Amino acid sequence: MLDLGTDAALDQEPIAATGIVGQRQLICVQTFDIARLTSHPVALIPGSFVAVGGQGPRGDSNESGKTSFLAATSLLLGDPEWKMNGGGPAATASLLFEPETAGVSAHTYAPSRQGYVIGVFADPREPQATAMTVWCRINATAEYFQVRYADGVHLVRGDSDLERHAAADAGWAAMPSATQLGARNYAERLYGDSPRCLAYVAERGKQKSAPSLLQMNAGGFTPEQIGDDLIRLTGRASAFENEAQQRQRLDESQRTLTDTQRSHERISRDEDDQLSGVHARNASRRHLAEAEWVWHLHFARGLLDVLERERDLSAQRDEANEDLAVHADAVAETKREIEQLSVPDELQRRLDDAQDEVDRLAREQTIAAERNTEARHSAVQARERMTALEQTADGYSGPASNEVRARLQGAEQERDDARELVGLSRGRCQDAVQRVKAAEAGTEGPAGELTSLLTAAGVAAAPLMDVEIGSDAREDWEPRLALFESAVVIAPGAMTLALTVAEAVPGAVLIEGEDGELPAGVESAPAGAAGFLRRLAEQTSTEVMPERARHVALGVTVVGGFIDPLTGHAVRLDRARAALAEAERDVEEAQSALRLAGLAVEAAAGELRRAEASEELVGAREALPEADREAAGASRAVAELAEPIRAANQRLTDAAADVRGYENQLAAARERLEAREAKHTDAAKRAKEAQRALDSLKVDFWRQGWGDSVEAAKAALAEEPRTEKRLRNKAAELFGDSLAALNITSDGDGAPTEELRQVAERRSQVFDDPEPGRATITLAQVARPLRDFLDAHHDQDLVVEERIARARGQREEELGVAEDECGRLDQALQTLQDAVEQRIRHALIAISDEYDRLNRESGWFGADLHIEARRPEGPQDRWRWLVTPRWRRSDGGRLLPYDNQANTAQKKLATVQLVLAALLAAPNPRGRVLVLDELGDSLGISHRREVLREISATALAKGVTVLGTCQDSVLADASGFCGEIVYFEYPSHAEALNRPTRMFAFDDNRQRVELTGDDLRDGRPWL
Amino acid sequence: MALKVTEEQLDLPGVPAGLVARPLREHRAGPEGELVPVKTRSRLAKLERVELAPAEEAAGPAALDPGEERWILDAGERRWPAIATRYGDSAMDRAAELARAGVVRLRCRVDDRLAVALPPTGWVLSDEWQARRVDTQQVRDLEREQWRQRALAAAARVESACQPLAEALKGTPGGSPVLPVLVYAAEDLADGVAHAGPRAFSQAHFGHHQGTG
């Protein structure tokens, strides 16, 4: 197992990695009906930078056909960007000559239906021996693309383009059809699993190129795409396939394992169900067997018990019979004693007489005692009354009670009058309070009430008497207004509504409001009162002596001279408050008078009570001695009865004692009789019970149940302490367990058969305490259906247990195998994934190192690839490699990612360096072809030369052929670095085809030159 | 560093039918002499070499002629050039047959595509055949020693009669095919046995063979 050495063979590269073409290099390309290209073979110097230039009809290199040549070459070399596994095959037809695309008349030139791209490959070490030719046939219709190959050089010869075209189909036919490959597999079969060609061209036929390593501008090419491209360049992409297959196998294995586990669980559940039935029956069997044994023991215990009991009962019965005889004699003797005892008549008569005398004296004593009590009570009451009267009279010596009573009646009359006056005063006071409230609210008097009514109905109104009169005008205006104390001024325009309201107020005085100036003497007036006041002033005259106002038109004169002001709200309020104060004073005075009257009544009443008590006291004092005498007499009568009663009681006691003595003797005799009779009865009962117990022992039953000798029963029970009942209960419990194991309840529910249900129902018949007269049933009889049921399943249960155990073991084994397989695959997958990551990372690091080297050689400051690997998780996932090219923009600066801001030339140079680094680090670089379109774009002279230098150096170092298209301005620079210039020429739109492609080169490999020399000279007579 | 095969089984492209690949990993001696796997800086398991052997049990006994068996048992491991030299164009097929038969385990490298690179770099004897090789070696050593002892005894017997023969008996290595011839000759000389010629001598001592067998 150990190997301390190394393997020299490690350096060998497997053939499959580079396909059938192997490490041969492309040395010549011939095309037929590809765009405007002629069929002249184009020789390439492999392992060098080949500058591809040309001249079009406008004098520059545009339209010269170089891009078509490069696209055809990339197709020949299996450029993956042709996407031959997708829509690529059909797109190849766009390479065919098409007159309108070529800029010539479609009437003159027919479009090509098929064309060829032919490549000759050779190993530089032995070109002649290793030469092989690959033919790609492109069709305008399906099948679009076919490939054949053969050893040797198989280019189409001919002096003219026409001749060669004519021979092309024959040339294809001459290629061995057995080697024919299709679009999907030709690249891998010919060139292995890493791309032979990397073409960075703007378009392939009519197919526009997607962003690529050389066109990563603006982050359009993601780190993941960069990673994919670089990995493809390393030729290690196929490592993913093995890993993916392993993942798929693991997934399938895990699914198989899961299915197996689920199946196992499902089957196990079914088996558990079966086993639960088997286990239940096994448990039932155990319980039943134990129950039967315990049941058997209970017979043994029962037999021994009844034998012992039989002995005891026999002894008890004999003893009871002896007691019975003894107690019968005692009873007879006692009965005789009782018959001899009799009550004497004299004793009874004396007792009755004594009792009658006692009763009579007792009645007399009761009557005397009652009289004594009443007399003493009367005397006490007389004394108490006299004391109370003395206290009330309190030495009274005033007038007689009649006189005092008359005075009291006068005082009470005065008090009632005062009380009535208080009530009247309070009434007036309440009226005054109401008037004050009305004055405060402006609703006093008829005018106020009417105003209130109108206002509530929404009519603006005010009492006329709210008018304020100047103090010096009172004598004129008060007589004028006196007649209108109840009048109410209605706001202008509201009279109609006011009348509607006032309809319910007979006598209401309404003044229709009219605004205007107030007459002299009036300081203020309710709204609308001005008109009325002016007219009133006009229509009345005032005179004095006495002061008066005369309504001229009416001939009415009103006398004035009012002490207090008549008008104005404040005046009326003051007047009402003054009236209230006066009323309150009246109330206080009336209440004071009432208190005085009350005191006078009380004094008169007190004097009357004293007078009356004084008069009553005289009679009381005279009656008290008589009451005392009566009490003393009654007391003496009671005392006189005490001795006769005592004597009568003594006689009664004596007679009763004599009677009790006789009765005690009789009772004692009867008690003795009862006791002896009880003992006799008890003895008889005991004898009977003993006999009955003996009769019920059923010794034969136990003997038959046990079925063996008494000695055997003793032996069986040697270690068994339980009683017969406990054994029977235990047997019942075990029998119940036996049924319960089968999920049969005590009432038979859950029983699988009717017989077993009946077993449960009959169970109690076996184990209940046996009733007298009932036929005893045995456990075996009751349990027979259960026993039959269990026996019937016995063999089957054994088979089921054994079968399930065997099946489970087998499944566990299968499961173990499946788990081992999963574990093995999982471990293998981990190993493969580690290996994949290690290889890919190693390859990318190699590119990173080359990238850094190229960058620094260009005078820059270093570059690298930031690598991040994300492993797939599921069977359908893919590896994700996020590769971010980074380079420093300044010395000591930070490494900035490719999509960071940078000038175009820097980016172009950096991307070219990345591609070159990938080629430098790639395995088997020799034979690879790198196609770079528009190589010098966006670059200044310095950067351009740098790029050209690096490309040339890489081509030489690794044997890579770099085909780089160069604009005219670049071609001159390229000539200093390249190993060959291939020049395409399309002089005029009048021509359908290019001129023969020209080549400028020197190849020091003579054999290689000679290999295709003749073919190159065909149609090129100047060579 | 030492290479040790692990128990993992990998399904890699290129493995001949009937065989599985098990990784060979570098191990180093641990503190107590035990072998411990060498971890990479990235902590990723390396997969550079594998051994090809039957998945579980060998397909069956290999049909070996004595010469081939002896050649196989002569070395515990062999490099592919030696194997290719012996078997020529059929080396790969024969090596796979021997591996399927459980005689050897083929050692191969794993390429960058995670495929097994063929032809192998060599083989090592299986554990069973390694044990057989040890046994065979011990028998051979024992035989050599026996011949050496017998030669010394014969040399003592003929030392006075034929000194050169005695010197040859002492100086010839135990494993040399010449030594039995010398021993028989010396013993015949000492015992006074004479043969009619070399053929009779050969017939008498080697039967149909002419060597130690």
Interface residues (C-beta under 8 A of the other chain):
Chain A: M1 L2 D3 L4 D7 A8 A9 L10 Q12 E13 P14 A16 A17 D193 T234 G235 R236 S238 A239 N242 E243 Q245 Q246 R249 R824 Q827 A828 Q830 T831 L832 D834 A835 V836 E837 Q838 R839 R841 A843 P923
Chain B: M1 A2 L3 K4 V5 E8 Q9 L10 D11 L12 P13 P23 L24 T40 S42 L44 A45 K46 L47 E48 R49 E77 R79 W80 R107 R109 V110 D111 D112 R113 L114 A115 A117 L118 P119 P120 T121 G122 V124 D127
